[in-house]
Amino acid sequence: MPVFASTAIAELSQETLALSKRLFLQLQRRPSTLVAGILQPLIWLVLFGALFAKAPMG
């Protein structure tokens, strides 16, 4: 494996870890963000599921 590839992977891993830590800190400070992040896709699923259930087949 070339040195450049291993350096790029290490840098990507470090940035990913830093962003993940930042996200979890924000979630601890504002738990409503987590609730909204879970509820919103469920609401879209219910709304669009009902809409597409009545769509004609074929």
GIBELNOR-V102306 format. One line per field, one symbol per residue. psi: psi as a letter, one per 30 degrees, with the letter a starting at -180 (. if undefined). burial: b if it has 16 or more other ideal C-beta (glycine too) atoms within 10 Angstrom, else e. A space follows every 50 residues. Layout:
# GIBELNOR-V102306
psi=???
burial=???
This chain:
# GIBELNOR-V102306
psi=kleeeeeeeeeeeeeeeeeeeeeeeeeeeiffeeeefeeeeeeeeeefee effgkkk.
burial=eeeeeeeeeeeeeeeeeeeeeeeeeeeeeeeeeeeeeeeeeeeeeeeeee eeeeeeee
